[in-house]
Amino acid sequence: MVSSFLSSARAGAALAVGSMLCVQLGLAVSVDLANEVGPAGVAWLRLAWAGVLLLVLVRPRPSSFRRPVLGACVVLGVVTAGMTILFMIAAARLPLGTASALEFLGPLTVAIVRGRGGHRIWPVLAAAGVVLLTEPWHGGADLIGVGCALASAVCWGCYILLTQRVGDEVAGIRGLAVSMPVAGLVATVVHGPSMIGGLSWPLVLAGLGLAVLVPVVPFSLEMLALRRLTTSAFGTLMSLEPAIALMIGLLVLHQTPAVPAVAGIVFVVVAGIGAQRSGAREPVTAG
């Protein structure tokens, strides 16, 4: 039994890390597109296409969902739209690693609140890593960017709890196939009308490619990961996001990290390993 739990934790950790890699690669390659349509425009293209793709590929039947679960899917869609749009705005105003580190405060809070006993050491260690990654002592940060990143953090914390709730009730990614079209609809209402006139086929196709990279693949991986990990473990594993963002920024965007940022990477990696070893969930039965 113990070995099966550890195996489940490792699988969940691998899924979570794969999700984060997809997200950060998608953000890096969307920089040029954001220069053309703006950060919120990129978020809209990604979410709208993701909703369409999941509807076509999965073809969910909302009538087969229990009413509370369907309601959770709808709320999850609204939260997903807010998280995506707010973070894209923050990433356009702040370094990628800084924006990701601030957004990580959402899952870190989940990890601290849901953690028990000695497991609390991992969120604390991750928090120290976040401080080193953001280097707040330098000052001069864009307040709008910081505000959007923190608002996105709140959405991300809610997203983790709702995703686990939906994933525990619904098999596979059927829940995501309901929540993502809702997110696309919300993004369309908020930003779609201002974008319609300026769209071109190259932009539309670029948005389709990004939708696969972010959010279809990573959000699917996250939903599967949350079936194998506690919310505390998953939230702490998300501490790897700023480190991954820093590495993608270096390799793709040529953003060279400072020494404190490298130390922060070490802290969050150690916290992530600790979360993986102690965070397996009891098996759940999907409806």
N, C-alpha and C positions, 0 to 999 in steps of 0.2 A: 504493500500500500504506500509506504513512504517513497519507494523508488518511483512509483507511478506518478506521485505528486511532483517529485523533482523533475521528472521527464516532462510533465505538463507545464511546469514553470519555465523550463528551458525552451520549449516550443513557443510558449507565449512571449518570452523575451525575444526570440528570433523574429516572430511576427511583428512585434512592436518596433524593433530596430529596423526591419525592412520598411515598415511604414514611414519612419522618420527619414530614412534615406531618400525615399520617393518624394516626400514633401520638400525637403531642402533642395534636391536636384530640380524639382519643378519650380521652386521659387527662383533659383539661380538662372534657369533658362528663360524665365518669364520677364527678366529685367528689360530686354529690348521691347517686348510687347507692351510693358507698362509705360514705356516712353511714348508709345503711340496712342494708347487708349486710356492711360491712367491706371493706378492700382485697383480702384474699385471696378473699372471696366474689365480688367483681367479676372478679378474675382467673379464677376457676373458671367463672363464667357465660360469659365471653368465650371461653375455651379450649374448653369443652364444646360451645358452639354452633358455633364455628369448625370443630371436628372433624366435627360432623354435616353442616354445610353442604358441606365439601369432599368428604366421602364421597358425598353425594348428587349433587353437581354434576360431580365428576371421575370417580367410580367407579373408583379405581385397582385394578389387579390385582397384588397382591404377588408372585404366582407368575411374573410377567414380569420381575421385578427380579433381577439377579445377587445372590447371597447377601451379599457384602460391602456392596453398595449398600443392600440392605434393612436390614442391621444398622446402617449409618450413619443411615438414616432413623429407625430406632427410637431411637438415641442422640440424634439431633437433636430428637426429640419430647420426650425427658426433659429435655434442656437447655433447650428452649423453655419448658416448664412452670416450671422453676426460675427462669429469667430473668424471666418474666412475674409470677409470684407475689412473688418477692423485690423486684422493682422497685415493684410496687404498694404493698407494705408501706413501702418507703423513701419513696415519694412522699407517703404519708399522714403521714409524720413530718418531712419536710424540704420546703423550697421546691422547686417543680417544676424550676427551673433548676439548683439545687444537686444534686438527685438525678440528673438527667440528666447533669450534668458528671462526677459520680463514676462513674456507670455507663459513661461514655465511656472510662474508663481501660482497659476491655477491648479495644475496637477500636483504641485508641491503641497498646496493647502489641502487637497484631497488626501494626499499621502499622510500628512500630519494628523488630520482629523480622524481618518480611518485606521491609522497605525495603532499597534498595541505593543506595550512592553518595550523590549529591546529593539524592536523594529524601528523605533523612532530615531535611532542613530542615523539611519540612511537618509531620511529627509533633511536632518540637520547638516549632515556632511554635504548633501547636494546643495543646500542653501548657501553654504560657504563657497562652493564652487561657482554658484550663480553670482555672488558678490564679486569674486575675482574676475569672472567673465565680463561683467558690466562695468567694472571700475568706476563706481559712482563718485569717487573722490576727485575725478577730473572735472566734473560739472559740465555745463554748457549743452546739455541734452535738449533736443527738440521736445517741448512740453506737449505739443499735440501728438507727436509720435509716441511719447511715453504714455500719454493718456489712452490712446488707441490700443497700445500693447497691453496695458493693464485691463482695459475693458475686454479685450480678447482673452485675457487670462481668466476672467470670470466666466466667459462663455465656454472656455476649454474645460474648466472644472465641472461645469454643468454637463458638458458634452460627455465627459468620462462616466459620470453617474448615469446619465440617460442611455448611453450606448450599452453599458453593462445591463441595465434594466431591460432594454429591448432584446439584446443578445441572449439573455437568459430565457426569454419567453418565445423567441422566434428562431427557427432553425436557419442556418446558413446566413445569407445576406438579404433575406426578404425584408427585414426591417429597414435596412439601408435603402432598399429599392423603393420604400415609401418615404423615408425621411429626406433623401436627396432630391427628389422632385419638388418637395415642399421648399427645400433650401433654394433650389433654382427659381421657383416661383417668387419667393421673397426677394431674392436678388434682382429678379426681373422687374418687380414692382418698384424697388428702391432705385435701381440704376439703369434698367433696360431702356426706358423711353429716351434718355439722353444719349444712348449709344446707337440706336437703330439707324439713324441717318448717316453715321460715319463708318458703318461696317463695309468691309470688302471681303471677297472670297478668301484671299490669303489670311486675313485676320480670323475669319470663321474657322478655317481649317487649323490654324495655329491653336485656337481655343479648344478645338476637338482633341488635338494631341495632348494639350496640357490637362484636359479633363481626365484623360486616362491616367496620366502620371500623378496628378493631384486634382481631384480627391478620390477617384474611383478605386484605384489600387490601394492606396494607404488606408483609406477609411474602411475598406473591406478587411484589410489585415488587422486593423485596430479592433473591429468588432469580433473577429475570431480570437484575437489575443485576450480580450477582456472575458472571454469564456474560460480562459485557463489561468488567469491571474486575479488576485484581489485588487480592489481599487487602490489600496495603499501601495502595493508592488507596482502596479501599472503607472500610478502617478509618479513614483520615484524613478522608474525606468525612463519616463519622459525627461528626466534630468539630462539624458544623453542628447536631447534635441539641441541645446545651445552649443554643445561640443561638436556635434555633427554640422551644425550651421557654420561654425567657425572653420571647420575643415573644408566644407564646400566653398565657403567664401575665399579660402586660400587657394584651392585648386582651380575653381571655375572663375571667380571674380577677382582673384589676385589680391585679396585683402590679407595682409600679413599680421598674424596675432602677436601681441606683446607677451612678455614673460608672465605677468599675472594671469593672462588668459590661458596660457599653457598649463599653469598650475591648476586653474579652474577645471580644465579638461580632466586632469588626473582625479580631482575630487569627485566629479560627477560620474566618471567611469567606475570608481570604487563603489559609489553609492548605487549605481545601476547593477553591479555584480551582486551586491548585498541584497538588493530587492529581488533579483532573480532567484537567489538561493532560498529565500524565505517566503516567497509570495504565491505559491500554488493555491488554487482554489479547489474546494470540493467539487466533484463533477455535478453538473446541472443538467436537467432534462428540458429540452426545448419543446415548445408547443407547436 
